[in-house]
Every structure is written in C-alpha cells, then in structure tokens.
Amino acid sequence: MNWSISFEPLISWPLLAVVLVPLLLLALVGLWFRQRGGVLRFVALLALAAALFNPVFLNEEREPLKSVVALIVDRSQSQDIGERTRQTDEAVAGLQQRLGRFKQFDVRVVEAGKSDAAEERTETRLFGALEGAFRDVPPSRIGGAIMITDGEVHDAPPGAPDFNAPLHALITGNDHEKDRRIRFENAPRFGIVGKPLDMTYRVISTENETGPVDVRVSVNGEQVSVEHATVGQAMPLQVTIPGAGRNIIELAIDREPGELTDTNNRAIALVDGIRENLRVLLVSGEPHAGERTWRNLLKSDASVDLVHFTILRPPEKQDGTPINELSLIAFPTRELFVEKIKDFDLIIFDRYQHRDVLPILYYDYISEYVEKGGALLIAAGPEYAGEASIARTPLMSALPAMPTGEVVEKAFYPRLTDLGQRHPVTRGLDGSATEPPHWSRWFRTIGVQNPQGEVVMKGADNRPLLLLDRKGEGRVGMLLSDQGWLWARGFEGGGPHVQLYRRIAHWLMKEPELEEERLTAEGRGMVLEIRRQTMADDPGPAQIITPSGKTVTVKLDKSEPGVFLGSVQTNEIGLFQVANGDLTALAHVGPVNAPEFADVVSTENLLRAPTEATGGSVRRLASSSALGSDVTLPSIVPVRSAGEASGSDWIGLRTTDDSVLKAVSRVPLFGGFLGLGLLLLAMGSMWYREGR
C-alpha cells in the first residue's frame, strides 16, 4: 500500500486566490492588532481554505515489475567441438533452474549462431543477440546478462556494452586446449591460366611450437605437391592455374594428437583463372561475300588475337605481272604451319582449297596438330566438293566427313537436330524455339557422307549442316554452308550468327562452359547449387560429401534440354565434393576461411574487458583438471543497483524498483457531512466569539 495526499480544488486556482487572499489579509490584520476573535477567524479561514482545496488521501495498489535477465547461448559451429555442447546444455538447464527460483527475474533465453544464413554463421556475434534481447526493455528494468560461450566472440566491444547492468560470461571448453591451424597470408583473387601464381601461407600453433610440417597442396581436388613448411613462419607457394573460371586452391596439414579439431587444418583460396588472349589463324581461300563475317566476329572479341590471310593470287595464276611489282604479302607457310603452328589455339579454313599454296606435307602437320590438342574449323563452300578439295589431302584423317561432290542449291531454314537442342554450342539459340526458326533462310548445302561426331544442325533435306567432332586430344568443326553471311547482313531478318559462330569457335578452343558433359557446383549463401550439362536423357542423382564427411544424395531435375539442376540446404561451412557418374566437382559453401574456424581454442580474454566494465565476471564452466569435463555453476544472487555483482563463487543480477499501477483508492478529507460539520463548527465558533 502506498498512501499519498492530493488536492482537487472545487474552483480554479485563480479564483481561489481572489477569494482567499483578501480574507487571509483580514485575518492576519486581526491577529496583528490582537482583535477579539482573531484566532477563531484565522482558524475558520483555514477551514474554509481546506474545504475549497479539497484534499484527498490516495491509496495506490502497485505490482512490482521483474528485472529482465538475458541468457545468451552460443550455438555456433565451434561449440560442437569436444565436450562444449554437453557443457553448454548442462549450464543452460542448471541456470534456468536456479533463475526460476527468483520471482523477480524475467529470463529470456536467446540462442545465437545457429541460423542457416551464411552471413550469420561466419562469426559468433553474441552482443548483437544481446542487443536484440533488450531492445524492448527500459534501461531501469535490465537485470543483467549471462553468456554461455567458448569465448571466441567476434563482436565483443573493447569496453562496457550499451546497458547499465552486470554481464557475466561462462566459458565452455578447458584451459589446457591446443590446436594447430593453417591460413593463407596472401592469396590473389585472379591468375593467368597456365602461369605460376605466387601465394604465401602460415601454419600456426597455440603452443608456439616450431619445427617442420608437411603441407599438401591441392588444386580443384587433385593433389599437386607436398610442401615442407616451418610452423609459425610465412611460407612462399607457387601454384599453376589449370583452367579458366573458378579454381579452388586447398592447403591441408595432418591432425596432431590432442588437437581440438582438424576443421581449421585446411585453408581454401578461390582464384579466378583468366586466359591470355587466344590466338586464331584464319585462312580464306579466296575473296567471297561472307569472307569478312568470320573476320569481323573474331576481331570484335577482345579475348582473341587474330591472324588473317586471304589467298588473292594462287601460284597457278599467271598474268605476266612481274613479282617485284606486286604489292602482295607472300603467304608465310613454313612460319605458320611448321614453326609456330603450336602457338595457335584455332585454325580456320574458310572456303579454302588445295592449290599448292601449302606443300602437301603441311597437311600432315595440321592433322598432327589436331591430334595433339589443336582445334580446326572448316567453313566449307563449293570448293570442298570439287577436285581441289582439302579432303583429298592428308588432312582427310582429321576431317569428320568426306564430300560426296554434290552441292545442293536449295532454300532451307537451318534447324537444330535432337542432339543440337541439348548441345551447349547450339542449345537455346535465339529464334530456334519456333517452327520454322525465327531467322532467315540459307540457299546452299555441301553434301557429305559418313559424318562422324555430332550433327547438331541440319540443312536442306535434313542433310548435315554443322558437325562437331573430337580427334585425339583435339577438336574439329565443319560448317557445310557458306551462307552464314546472310544472317550477318540482315537478310529476311537475319539470324544469331554472332552467337553461333562465337560458340563454335570457343567450343573448339575448349571453353569449359561449352563442354557437353560438365558438372559444376556453387555455394550461394548456405545453399549448394549443382548444374549438370549432359547429352544423356537422365544423368541420375548427384552424390555429395559434406565437410564433416557425411554423404548426401541429391536428385537432379531437368531445367532445359541438356541441363539438369539440383540444390541442397546445408548448415555446414566448408568444401563440398560433388560427383555424378565419372564427373566430380568441388564447391565451397559459406565464407572462405570464416573467422568462426580461424581460432577455435576457448578463451576468457576476449570477454574480460566488457564483463569487468559492467561489474560482472568471466569464468570457466569446467575445472582445469586433466579431464576438465565437470560443469561447475556459480550461485545466483539478486543485488541492488549499487551493490557488488560478482564474487568468487557467485554472480549477481540486479533487481528493479519499477512497478505497475493496478488500482487507486480515494478518501476525501472534507468530503460529505464530516467536512460540512467541521466548516460549520469553525464558522459558528467565530460568530459566537464575535457576539460576546
């Protein structure tokens, strides 16, 4: 019960002053001159003033409010190491039981670090969770906070947190833990394909040990070397980037006896491989309407260095013009096809025919170049069907189809074959989804027989139009029409010549994205996404090995012809291995080398400053014995705001003086007959005294 007095005047305060001030002056004058009845007049005036002021006794019924106590539980991945999860669970259960005995505490349990979002699993952010727990609580009602964690907190402030209450930290793990880890000191994000990339790394031990250690170096899942490093020193490393696109460089060391975990015994660097400019040799047999189509396309590609020759004057042409008067450049056949043929990534013969410009032996060199990994494209015209066809040279061993000698002059729409709808070179070409295709017609097809490889486009009378084939380690393409320039000129609306020609050239030069059979995986947030390119109808499920060693099977669903997709939600951060058939891929989910695993040894140091600044304490849950597995909880003591908040075996939480008003009782002093009687008594006494 809380009693108080309040005044509820019957008239306004200005009117009270007008009425009472003159009367008060008269009463004071009577007292000053000792007039008869002056005291009674003063008492009557006081009674009148009390009646007009209307004093009221108030009795407030209040309910005390509880202090809000936050119990912040660290559920990050580093808490899964050793006995920490068990220690955490025992501590939470014990503290909830002890806090439940105190009715003045409102306990809020917040588990932090177990979200599926990648950005929330990269670091242990307990103070962010603490701020959220107290967001709707007035400062006067905050009783304190208790954190149960391994001490590796990445958002700990250097001083006191933003609340005026004790903060206590209970540390899991043991004070004799040891661990060894490896990390990249310098890891460039980009590297030139086929060239060595300089990197540095360091092996770190909690016990400040020194000495040699073997480091396994893997690139895209394949071990390439074993380096000999010295613990504690920065070590140089050279890695050759094998291919364009994303490359995963992994360093790994063996687990030492007594180590906490081997999770941080691996370090990952993601390096994007960049190709140096691709070198293409384009040889045009003679000037023709579509000659500049290939040239313009390749010249516009910033990743291609083009060498282009057009045979303007074949050797058999004799018009009497002296050689010294010709302003033509001699075709450097030996330099191109003998000395520097290996420097080219692609050779294109555009309507080229054998006219003794190249010695017959050089065609053998070109075939050998293809067998050893080179790329050859035949853009065929009527010459391919004639007597001077290059198919009648030793190059025939590298060609995917031999001519029949027939040139079909007939209008047709180029169409994709069933294989072409799935092949990455022709899949999804703009305008190919309609019938007829939404592009212009062509008017010439070169007849061939016994085509090898894959026929991805067909021409008039369903004859092969575009062939793609592999010869040894190299690749060969054959476009059996010279009418592609009609698309480039916009005839009948044109067609996707840039898209098609560029894909053909880059497939021949082994662009990874254009491989028919390809398995890729990528981490987006905490989701592992899998993409499978295949010419098969169903590649089957994909098998995933998680960083913890678990095996997961994921179904791949068809998204478009030749492309199957799958995904899996995960709560693990690290390197995932994906397999489908004979193909494998690696993908890293979550942040690379996340701070969560940078240092996993439990510590009191990071939380000592913020806890002591609030009057709290930091202490370990487990004893420092050899086993160190028994959990010892401190006692809970409610304290006032100015009292001590921690001791050797207890922790204090503050109680609040705040309360909520439930009801109010009013007792008027001059209300009813009592007030009227007192007033009449005062007035009657004054009148009686005046009458004598």
C-alpha positions in Angstrom: 0.0 0.0 0.0 1.2 3.4 -1.0 -0.5 6.4 0.7 -0.2 9.9 -0.6 -2.2 13.2 -0.5 -3.6 15.1 -3.4 -5.5 18.4 -3.8 -8.6 18.6 -6.1 -9.8 22.2 -5.7 -13.5 22.9 -6.1 -12.8 26.0 -8.1 -10.0 27.1 -10.2 -6.7 28.3 -8.7 -7.0 31.9 -9.8 -10.5 32.2 -8.3 -9.2 30.6 -5.1 -6.6 33.3 -4.9 -9.2 36.0 -5.5 -11.4 34.7 -2.7 -8.8 33.6 -0.1 -6.1 36.2 -0.3 -8.2 39.2 0.9 -9.7 37.0 3.7 -6.2 35.9 4.7 -5.1 39.6 4.8 -8.0 40.5 7.1 -7.3 37.5 9.3 -3.7 38.4 9.6 -4.5 42.1 10.4 -6.9 40.9 13.2 -4.1 38.8 14.6 -1.6 41.6 14.4 -3.9 44.1 16.3 -5.0 41.4 18.7 -8.6 41.9 17.9 -11.1 39.8 19.8 -11.9 36.5 17.9 -8.9 37.0 15.6 -7.6 33.4 16.2 -11.0 31.9 15.6 -11.3 34.0 12.4 -7.9 32.6 11.2 -9.0 29.0 12.1 -12.3 29.5 10.3 -10.4 30.8 7.2 -8.1 27.8 7.3 -11.2 25.5 7.5 -12.7 27.3 4.5 -9.4 27.1 2.5 -9.2 23.4 3.3 -12.7 22.8 2.1 -12.1 24.7 -1.1 -8.7 22.9 -1.7 -10.5 19.6 -1.2 -7.6 17.4 0.0 -7.8 13.8 -0.9 -5.9 10.8 0.5 -4.8 8.4 -2.3 -4.0 4.7 -1.8 -2.1 3.2 -4.8 -2.1 -0.5 -5.3 1.1 -1.4 -7.3 2.6 -4.6 -8.6 6.4 -4.8 -8.8 7.9 -5.5 -12.2 10.5 -8.1 -12.8 14.1 -7.5 -13.9 14.8 -8.8 -17.4 17.8 -11.2 -17.5 19.2 -12.4 -20.9 20.7 -15.8 -21.1 22.7 -15.8 -24.3 23.6 -19.3 -25.5 26.4 -19.7 -28.1 25.3 -22.3 -30.7 27.9 -21.6 -33.3 29.8 -24.4 -35.0 32.9 -24.1 -32.8 30.6 -25.0 -29.9 30.3 -28.5 -31.4 34.0 -29.3 -30.6 34.7 -31.7 -27.9 32.6 -31.5 -24.7 31.4 -28.0 -25.4 27.9 -28.9 -26.5 27.3 -31.0 -23.4 28.7 -28.4 -21.1 26.5 -25.8 -22.7 23.4 -27.9 -22.4 24.1 -28.6 -18.7 24.8 -25.0 -18.0 21.6 -23.8 -19.6 19.5 -26.3 -17.8 21.2 -25.5 -14.4 20.9 -21.7 -14.8 17.3 -21.9 -15.9 16.5 -24.0 -12.8 18.3 -21.6 -10.5 16.9 -18.4 -12.0 13.4 -20.0 -11.8 13.6 -19.8 -8.0 13.6 -16.0 -8.2 10.2 -14.5 -9.0 11.8 -11.1 -9.5 13.6 -12.2 -12.7 12.1 -12.5 -16.2 14.6 -14.8 -18.0 14.9 -14.6 -21.8 16.9 -17.4 -23.4 18.5 -16.4 -26.8 20.4 -18.9 -28.9 22.9 -17.3 -31.3 25.0 -18.6 -34.1 22.7 -21.4 -35.4 21.0 -19.5 -38.2 21.1 -21.0 -41.7 22.1 -17.7 -43.3 25.7 -17.7 -44.3 26.4 -14.2 -43.0 25.2 -15.2 -39.6 27.4 -18.3 -39.4 30.6 -16.6 -40.4 31.2 -15.1 -37.0 30.0 -15.6 -33.4 28.0 -12.4 -32.8 26.7 -12.6 -29.2 26.5 -8.9 -28.5 24.2 -8.5 -31.4 21.9 -11.1 -29.9 22.2 -9.4 -26.5 21.1 -6.1 -28.0 18.1 -7.8 -29.6 17.1 -9.4 -26.3 17.0 -6.0 -24.6 15.5 -4.0 -27.5 12.1 -3.6 -25.9 13.2 -3.3 -22.2 13.6 0.0 -20.4 17.2 0.5 -19.0 15.9 0.5 -15.4 14.5 -3.0 -15.8 17.6 -4.7 -17.2 18.9 -7.0 -14.5 21.9 -8.3 -16.4 23.1 -10.9 -18.9 24.8 -14.3 -18.8 26.7 -15.6 -21.8 27.5 -19.3 -22.3 30.2 -19.5 -24.9 33.6 -20.7 -25.8 34.8 -17.1 -25.6 35.5 -16.8 -29.4 33.2 -13.9 -29.8 33.8 -11.7 -32.9 31.7 -8.6 -31.9 32.9 -8.1 -28.4 33.3 -4.4 -27.6 36.6 -3.1 -26.1 34.7 -1.7 -23.1 31.3 -1.9 -21.5 28.3 -2.8 -23.6 25.5 -0.3 -24.1 23.5 -1.2 -20.9 23.9 -0.5 -17.2 23.8 -4.0 -15.7 26.3 -6.7 -14.9 27.4 -9.0 -17.7 28.7 -12.5 -16.8 30.4 -14.9 -19.2 30.6 -18.7 -18.6 33.3 -20.2 -20.8 33.0 -23.8 -22.2 36.0 -25.9 -23.0 39.1 -26.3 -21.0 42.1 -24.1 -20.3 44.6 -26.7 -21.5 43.3 -27.0 -25.1 45.7 -27.0 -28.0 45.2 -26.6 -31.7 47.1 -26.1 -34.9 45.8 -24.3 -38.0 46.9 -23.1 -41.4 45.9 -20.0 -43.2 46.7 -18.0 -46.4 48.6 -14.8 -45.8 48.5 -13.7 -49.4 46.1 -15.2 -52.0 45.4 -13.2 -55.2 41.9 -13.5 -56.5 42.9 -13.8 -60.2 45.6 -15.7 -62.0 46.7 -16.3 -65.6 45.8 -19.8 -66.9 48.9 -21.9 -67.3 51.2 -19.4 -65.4 52.5 -19.8 -61.9 50.8 -17.7 -59.2 52.7 -16.5 -56.1 51.0 -17.0 -52.8 52.0 -17.2 -49.1 50.7 -19.1 -46.2 51.4 -19.8 -42.5 51.0 -22.7 -40.1 50.1 -21.5 -36.6 50.2 -23.5 -33.3 48.6 -22.4 -29.9 51.7 -23.7 -28.1 54.1 -21.5 -30.1 55.8 -24.6 -31.3 58.4 -24.6 -34.1 59.6 -27.2 -36.5 58.8 -28.7 -39.9 55.4 -29.7 -41.1 54.2 -31.2 -44.4 51.6 -29.2 -46.3 49.5 -30.9 -49.0 48.6 -28.6 -51.9 45.6 -29.5 -54.0 44.1 -27.7 -57.0 40.5 -28.4 -57.8 40.6 -31.5 -55.7 43.7 -33.0 -57.1 46.9 -33.0 -55.0 49.7 -31.3 -57.0 52.5 -31.2 -54.4 53.6 -31.6 -50.8 55.4 -28.5 -49.3 57.7 -28.5 -46.3 56.8 -25.6 -44.1 58.1 -24.3 -40.7 55.5 -23.7 -38.0 55.0 -20.0 -37.3 56.8 -18.7 -40.4 55.3 -17.2 -43.6 56.0 -19.7 -46.4 56.0 -19.0 -50.2 53.9 -21.0 -52.6 53.7 -21.2 -56.4 50.6 -22.7 -58.0 49.9 -23.1 -61.7 46.3 -22.2 -62.5 45.0 -25.0 -64.6 41.9 -23.5 -66.3 39.6 -20.6 -66.8 36.9 -19.8 -64.3 36.8 -20.7 -60.6 39.7 -22.7 -59.2 39.9 -23.9 -55.7 43.4 -24.0 -54.1 43.5 -26.1 -50.9 46.2 -26.4 -48.3 46.0 -29.2 -45.7 48.1 -30.5 -42.8 47.7 -33.6 -40.7 45.9 -33.6 -37.4 48.2 -33.7 -34.4 47.4 -35.9 -31.4 45.4 -34.0 -28.8 44.2 -31.3 -31.3 40.8 -29.9 -30.8 39.7 -30.3 -34.4 41.0 -30.7 -37.9 38.5 -28.3 -39.3 41.0 -25.5 -39.5 43.8 -27.8 -40.7 42.7 -26.8 -44.2 42.7 -23.4 -45.9 40.9 -22.5 -49.1 41.6 -19.8 -51.7 39.3 -19.2 -54.6 41.2 -18.0 -57.7 39.5 -17.0 -60.9 41.6 -18.2 -63.9 41.9 -15.7 -66.7 43.1 -16.9 -70.1 45.6 -14.9 -72.1 44.3 -13.9 -75.5 43.5 -16.9 -77.7 45.4 -17.0 -81.0 43.4 -17.8 -84.1 44.7 -18.3 -87.6 42.0 -17.6 -90.3 42.9 -18.6 -93.8 40.4 -17.5 -96.6 40.8 -19.4 -99.8 39.6 -16.5 -101.9 37.6 -13.3 -101.5 33.8 -14.0 -101.2 30.7 -12.5 -99.9 30.9 -13.9 -96.4 34.7 -13.6 -96.0 34.5 -10.7 -93.5 31.9 -12.3 -91.4 34.4 -14.5 -89.6 37.0 -11.8 -89.5 34.7 -9.1 -88.0 33.4 -11.5 -85.4 36.9 -12.6 -84.3 38.3 -9.1 -84.4 35.5 -7.9 -82.1 36.3 -10.5 -79.5 38.7 -8.9 -77.0 39.9 -12.3 -75.9 41.1 -13.3 -79.4 44.3 -12.3 -81.3 43.5 -12.9 -84.9 46.0 -13.6 -87.8 44.1 -13.5 -91.1 45.3 -14.3 -94.6 43.3 -14.3 -97.8 44.7 -16.1 -100.9 44.4 -13.4 -103.6 46.9 -14.8 -106.1 47.3 -18.6 -106.2 50.6 -19.9 -107.6 49.0 -21.2 -110.8 47.7 -17.7 -111.7 50.0 -16.3 -114.5 49.1 -12.9 -115.9 52.5 -11.7 -116.8 52.8 -9.2 -113.9 56.4 -9.2 -112.5 56.7 -10.4 -108.9 58.6 -7.3 -107.9 55.6 -5.1 -109.0 53.0 -7.0 -106.9 52.1 -5.3 -103.6 51.0 -8.6 -102.0 52.4 -10.3 -99.0 53.8 -13.7 -99.5 51.9 -16.4 -97.5 54.4 -17.4 -94.7 53.5 -21.1 -94.9 56.6 -22.5 -93.2 56.4 -20.0 -90.3 52.7 -20.5 -89.7 52.3 -24.3 -90.2 55.7 -25.6 -89.1 57.5 -23.2 -86.8 54.5 -21.6 -84.9 51.6 -23.9 -85.5 51.6 -24.9 -81.8 51.1 -21.3 -80.8 47.6 -21.1 -82.3 44.5 -22.2 -80.4 42.4 -22.5 -83.5 43.0 -22.7 -87.3 40.1 -21.8 -89.6 40.0 -22.7 -93.3 37.3 -20.5 -94.8 36.4 -21.8 -98.3 39.9 -23.0 -98.7 41.0 -25.4 -101.4 44.3 -27.1 -102.2 46.1 -25.1 -104.9 49.7 -25.8 -104.0 49.9 -22.8 -101.7 50.6 -25.3 -98.9 53.0 -28.1 -99.6 51.2 -31.5 -99.3 53.4 -32.4 -96.2 52.0 -29.4 -94.3 48.5 -31.0 -94.2 50.2 -33.8 -92.2 51.4 -31.2 -89.7 47.9 -29.8 -89.4 46.5 -33.3 -88.7 49.2 -33.9 -86.1 48.4 -30.5 -84.6 44.8 -31.6 -84.1 45.7 -35.0 -82.7 47.8 -33.4 -80.1 45.2 -31.0 -78.8 44.7 -28.3 -81.5 41.5 -27.1 -83.0 40.4 -26.9 -86.7 37.3 -25.4 -88.2 36.3 -26.0 -91.9 33.9 -23.3 -93.1 33.1 -25.2 -96.3 31.9 -23.8 -99.7 31.6 -25.3 -103.1 35.3 -25.8 -103.2 35.0 -28.6 -100.6 33.0 -30.6 -103.1 35.5 -30.0 -106.0 38.6 -31.7 -107.3 40.8 -29.3 -105.3 39.1 -30.2 -102.0 41.3 -30.3 -98.9 39.5 -33.6 -98.3 41.8 -35.1 -101.0 44.9 -34.2 -99.0 46.5 -35.9 -95.9 44.2 -33.6 -93.9 41.4 -36.1 -94.5 42.4 -38.1 -91.4 41.3 -35.1 -89.3 38.1 -34.3 -91.1 34.7 -35.5 -89.6 33.0 -36.1 -93.0 34.1 -36.6 -96.7 32.4 -34.8 -99.5 30.1 -36.5 -102.0 30.8 -34.0 -104.7 27.3 -32.6 -104.5 26.4 -29.0 -103.9 22.7 -28.6 -103.1 21.4 -25.3 -104.2 18.1 -25.1 -102.3 16.5 -22.7 -99.9 16.1 -24.0 -96.4 15.9 -22.9 -92.8 18.9 -24.1 -90.7 17.4 -26.3 -87.9 18.7 -27.9 -84.7 18.8 -31.6 -84.5 17.8 -33.5 -81.4 21.4 -33.6 -80.3 21.7 -29.9 -81.2 18.9 -29.0 -78.8 21.0 -30.4 -76.0 24.5 -29.5 -77.2 25.8 -26.3 -75.4 27.0 -24.9 -78.8 23.5 -24.7 -80.3 21.2 -25.1 -77.2 18.8 -22.2 -76.9 20.0 -20.3 -80.0 17.9 -17.2 -80.3 14.9 -17.9 -82.6 15.4 -21.7 -82.5 12.3 -22.4 -80.4 9.8 -21.8 -83.2 8.9 -23.7 -86.4 10.2 -22.6 -88.7 13.0 -21.0 -86.8 12.8 -17.2 -86.4 15.7 -16.5 -88.7 16.4 -16.2 -92.4 16.9 -19.0 -94.9 20.2 -20.2 -96.5 20.5 -21.4 -100.1 23.4 -23.8 -100.3 24.5 -27.0 -98.6 27.6 -29.1 -99.3 26.8 -32.8 -99.4 28.9 -35.2 -97.2 28.8 -38.9 -96.4 29.5 -40.9 -93.3 29.6 -38.0 -90.9 31.4 -38.6 -87.6 31.0 -36.9 -84.3 27.8 -35.0 -83.5 25.5 -33.4 -86.1 24.0 -30.5 -84.2 22.4 -28.6 -87.1 20.8 -29.8 -90.3 20.2 -28.1 -93.6 18.2 -28.9 -96.8 16.6 -32.3 -96.9 17.9 -32.9 -93.4 21.4 -33.1 -94.6 24.2 -32.4 -92.0 24.9 -28.7 -91.7 27.2 -28.4 -88.6 29.4 -31.2 -87.4 31.4 -31.2 -84.1 33.9 -34.0 -83.6 36.9 -34.9 -81.4 40.1 -36.2 -83.0 42.6 -37.5 -80.5 43.1 -34.7 -78.0 41.9 -32.0 -80.4 38.6 -30.9 -81.9 37.3 -30.4 -85.4 34.2 -28.4 -86.5 32.7 -28.4 -90.0 30.1 -25.9 -91.2 28.8 -27.2 -94.5 27.5 -23.9 -96.0 29.0 -20.6 -96.8 25.6 -18.8 -96.4 26.1 -17.5 -92.8 26.8 -14.1 -94.1 23.1 -13.8 -94.9 22.3 -13.7 -91.2 25.1 -11.0 -90.7 23.6 -8.8 -93.5 20.1 -9.0 -92.0 18.5 -10.9 -94.9 14.9 -11.8 -94.1 15.6 -10.5 -90.6 19.0 -12.2 -90.2 19.9 -14.7 -87.5 22.1 -15.3 -84.5 25.3 -15.5 -86.4 27.4 -13.9 -83.7 26.0 -16.3 -81.0 26.5 -19.3 -83.2 30.0 -18.5 -84.6 31.4 -17.5 -81.3 30.1 -20.6 -79.6 31.6 -22.8 -82.3 35.0 -21.1 -82.0 35.1 -21.2 -78.2 33.9 -24.9 -78.1 36.8 -25.8 -80.4 39.2 -23.9 -78.1 37.8 -26.0 -75.2 35.9 -23.3 -73.3 34.7 -25.1 -70.1 31.2 -23.6 -70.2 30.6 -25.2 -73.6 31.6 -28.8 -72.6 28.9 -31.3 -73.4 29.5 -33.3 -70.2 30.1 -30.9 -67.4 29.4 -30.9 -63.7 29.6 -27.7 -61.7 28.7 -26.7 -58.2 28.5 -23.4 -56.4 27.6 -22.2 -53.0 25.0 -19.4 -52.7 24.5 -18.4 -49.1 24.0 -21.7 -47.3 22.6 -23.5 -50.4 24.8 -25.8 -52.6 23.6 -25.5 -56.2 24.5 -28.2 -58.7 24.4 -27.9 -62.5 24.9 -30.8 -64.8 25.3 -30.5 -68.6 24.9 -33.7 -70.5 23.8 -35.2 -73.8 22.1 -38.0 -72.0 18.4 -38.2 -71.2 18.9 -38.6 -67.4 22.3 -38.2 -65.6 21.0 -39.8 -62.4 21.4 -38.3 -58.9 24.4 -36.5 -57.6 26.4 -37.7 -54.5 27.7 -35.0 -52.1 30.3 -35.4 -49.4 30.0 -32.7 -46.9 32.9 -31.1 -45.0 32.1 -33.3 -42.0 32.3 -36.5 -44.1 28.6 -37.2 -44.4 27.2 -38.4 -47.8 24.1 -36.9 -49.2 22.2 -37.8 -52.4 20.6 -35.1 -54.4 18.1 -35.6 -57.3 18.9 -33.6 -60.5 15.8 -32.2 -62.2 15.7 -31.2 -65.9 15.5 -27.4 -66.4 16.0 -27.3 -70.2 17.3 -29.8 -72.8 20.8 -30.9 -71.8 20.7 -29.2 -68.4 19.8 -30.7 -65.0 19.8 -28.8 -61.7 19.8 -29.7 -58.1 20.3 -27.9 -54.8 20.6 -28.7 -51.1 20.3 -26.6 -48.0 23.1 -27.1 -45.5 24.3 -25.7 -42.2 27.9 -26.6 -42.7 30.6 -24.2 -43.9 33.4 -25.7 -45.9 34.4 -27.6 -49.0 31.8 -29.9 -50.6 32.7 -32.7 -53.0 30.1 -33.5 -55.7 30.1 -36.5 -58.0 27.8 -37.6 -60.8 28.9 -40.6 -62.9 32.6 -40.1 -63.8 32.5 -36.3 -63.2 33.4 -34.6 -60.0 33.3 -31.0 -58.8 34.2 -29.0 -55.7 32.3 -26.1 -54.2 32.8 -24.0 -51.1 29.7 -23.1 -49.2 29.8 -20.1 -46.9 32.6 -17.7 -46.4 36.1 -18.8 -47.3 38.2 -19.3 -44.2 35.5 -18.0 -41.9 36.6 -16.4 -38.6 34.4 -19.0 -36.8 37.2 -21.5 -37.5 40.2 -19.2 -37.6 40.8 -19.9 -33.9 38.8 -22.5 -32.0 40.6 -22.6 -28.7 38.3 -21.4 -25.9 39.4 -18.2 -24.2 38.5 -15.8 -21.4 40.5 -12.9 -22.8 38.0 -11.5 -25.4 35.2 -11.1 -22.9 37.2 -10.0 -19.9 37.1 -6.3 -20.7 33.3 -5.9 -21.4 32.3 -8.1 -18.4 34.6 -6.3 -15.8 33.5 -2.9 -17.1 29.9 -3.7 -16.1 30.9 -5.2 -12.7 30.4 -8.7 -14.0 32.8 -11.6 -14.3 34.2 -14.2 -16.7 34.9 -17.7 -15.5 35.1 -21.2 -16.9 32.4 -23.8 -16.5 34.8 -26.7 -16.4 37.6 -27.3 -14.0 41.2 -27.1 -15.0 41.9 -30.7 -14.2 43.3 -33.2 -16.7 39.8 -34.2 -17.9 38.2 -30.9 -17.3 34.7 -32.1 -18.1 32.7 -31.4 -14.9 30.5 -28.3 -15.1 30.5 -26.0 -12.0 27.9 -23.3 -12.0 28.1 -20.2 -9.7 25.3 -19.3 -7.4 22.8 -16.6 -8.4 22.4 -13.6 -6.0 19.9 -10.7 -6.5 21.7 -7.4 -5.8 20.7 -3.8 -5.6 21.9 -1.4 -8.3 24.7 0.0 -6.2 26.0 -3.4 -4.8 28.7 -5.7 -5.9 27.7 -8.0 -8.8 30.2 -10.9 -8.6 32.2 -12.9 -6.1 34.5 -16.0 -6.1 31.6 -18.4 -6.4 28.5 -16.3 -7.2 27.2 -13.9 -9.8 24.8 -11.1 -9.1 21.8 -9.8 -11.1 20.2 -6.5 -10.3 16.6 -6.1 -9.2 14.5 -3.2 -10.3 12.3 -0.7 -8.3 9.9 -0.3 -11.2 6.3 -1.3 -10.7 3.0 -1.1 -12.5 -0.2 0.7 -11.1 -3.1 -1.7 -10.6 -5.7 0.4 -8.7 -6.2 3.7 -6.7 -8.5 4.3 -3.6 -9.6 8.0 -2.8 -10.5 9.2 0.6 -11.6 13.0 0.6 -10.8 14.7 3.9 -13.5 17.4 3.7 -16.0 15.4 1.8 -19.6 14.7 2.9 -21.1 15.6 6.3 -17.7 15.5 8.1 -16.4 18.4 6.0 -19.6 20.3 6.3 -19.7 19.8 10.1 -16.1 21.0 10.6 -16.7 24.1 8.4 -20.0 24.9 10.3 -18.2 24.4 13.6 -15.4 26.8 12.6 -17.9 29.4 11.4 -20.2 29.0 14.5 -17.2 29.4 16.8 -16.2 32.6 15.1 -19.7 34.0 15.2 -20.1 33.1 18.8 -16.9 34.8 19.8 -17.8 37.9 17.8 -21.1 38.1 19.5 -19.7 38.4 23.0 
